[in-house]
Amino acid sequence: MTGFDRRELLLTALAGSSSMLLPGCSQTNAGFTGELLSPSLDVGHRIRDGDLPEPAVTNWQESGVVIVGGGISGLAAAWRLHHAGVDNFTLLELETVIGGTSRCGQSRVSGYPWGAHYVPVPRADNRALWRLLDEMGVAAQNAQGVYSAHEHILCREPHERLFVQGHWAEGLYPHSVATDEDLRQWTSFQERIAHWIDWRDARGTPAFTIPLAGCSADEAVIGLDEVSMGDWMRREGWDSVPLFWWVDYCCRDDYGLTIEQTSAWAGLFYFASRRENSNSVSPGVLTWPEGNGRIVRHLSRVLGSRVNTGQAVLSIQQSDDQTGRVRIVVLDRETKQVRGIRAQQVIFAAPQFLARYLILNRPAGRVADSDQFQYGAWVGANVHLSDRPQEPDFPLSWDNVIHDSPSLGYVVATHQQGIDHGPTVWTWYLPLCDDQPSDARRKLLDLTWEHWAEIVITDLERAHPDARDLVTRVDVMRWGHAMIQARPGFIWSRSRQRAATAEGAIHFAGTDLSGIALMEEAFYHGIRAAEEVLTVRDALFSSFL
């Protein structure tokens, strides 16, 4: 396949053209191998289709709390119960690997992420997250009780670079193509962001903070959720192409949506939520070679045998008798045995799109609320290279972005280890920003490994013409429901807010309950849901929040 053919394949594939599926398009004549991976589809389709067997009468057991879902929110809920001294709980995870989109992989070269790969340094008031980081041994308090992260966990320099007009340059704003007018608009945009960082309502509540539950509900703020980020920027008088590209990249990076698809509230949240005031510097980034998989591994070690993988929850039903117990039917994916659990409480830490299939006899209004949640499809690829490509310009960084690409570029797993020569692993990301999420998921599943490997390598060749000769392996992960989409009108909708409230003995966690897919939001909802359960159980505890 010629270089031109490969470029055409990439462009048509990412544009959604059916021509990418024609025979002969996927002839990758390369000396590398790899796998095509995805979260489990067979069990999910079985549940969707209503194939719900019942356990034998003798195959039921009792539990205090059952946590459904082993992503960050489920693990955080379990961690909070553990610290409250509640040990009569079990966590059930469908996959054989814990962590959800924060899972990680390992090779002889390095650990590497499959999804979430960093956590910005938290604000001082995020007590629960600082407590976790302290427990992990990556943060500590000074004599005044103020936390700070250990230096070796902060992302080392160089942090980020952009490939534009044939050269790599530091940072992600395309300065090399910016005119004086572009730079004026860039400054104007930064001034407007500073306004929102410092904005407070009549109660002193900030417009934007993390977790989202601490944000102001003032009409002046939540009205921003009704328009797209692109429309809001045009309303502010900006039309700079470099500025729009940069903000569009940020929206695709955090939300899997274009600037025209992202709520303006979410767009401003991206820029304004992490700083205490406009005079403070942007926080550093905490990262590890395996990304947020390091957090998952820590939580898994703390929780031990209470974490059970390969357990497909088939149904959840509130009892109509006086016991008030919740009936959970579970399929062991390895043994194929079906068992039942009667629990006093359930923490549903799975995405809301699964709630309509798993929770039986839900009120119609709650089903309708869950139906408002839309999820974006993503592709992640871990690319093993035998050596580094030639780098004549700004050196290889942790985050590497290609200006004219639909992808988000790649992060370097070995960067944080200080290994700047020899074999490495690059984690490449692509959000599928179709207007209809179902179209994106169809595209995601239609392509073969050969297609995706060719797309990945061709994209890298934009900036690294010699990349193909250095690649030894390309593993591709397909995420059909990777992250909640922060489209206009959703974040401050009643549907999103109601979805977080308990239904009887079923409590809800999950990052999608914030409308924004951040580790901090998932962690918050896990802690919140666990403390709801502690309250119902009349446990004595001091809140972590």
Secondary structure, DSSP 8 states (H G I E B T S, - for coil): --HHHHHHHHHHHHHT-GGGGSTTTT----S-B--EE-S--HHHHHHHTT------TT-EEEEEEEEE--SHHHHHHHHHHHHTT---EEEE-SSSSSSGGG-EEE-SS-EEESS---EE---TT-HHHHHHHHHTTSEEE-TTS-EEE-GGGB--S--EEEEETTEEEESSS-GGG--HHHHHHHHHHHHHHHHHHH-B-TTS-BSS-SSGGGS---HHHHGGGGSBHHHHHHHTT---HHHHHHHHHHHHHHHSS-TTTSBHHHHHHHHHSS-SSTTS----EE--TTTTHHHHHHHHHHHGGGEE-SEEEEEEEE-SSTT--EEEEEEETTT--EEEEEEEEEEE-S-HHHHHHHBTT--HHHHHHHTT--EEEEEEEEEEESS-----SS---SEEEETT-SS--EEETTGGGT--SS-EEEEEEEEE--SSHHHHHHHHHHS-HHHHHHHHHHHHHTT-TTHHHHEEEEEEEEEEEEEE---TTTTT-HHHHHHTS-BTTEEE--GGGGTS--HHHHHHHHHHHHHHHHHHTT-------
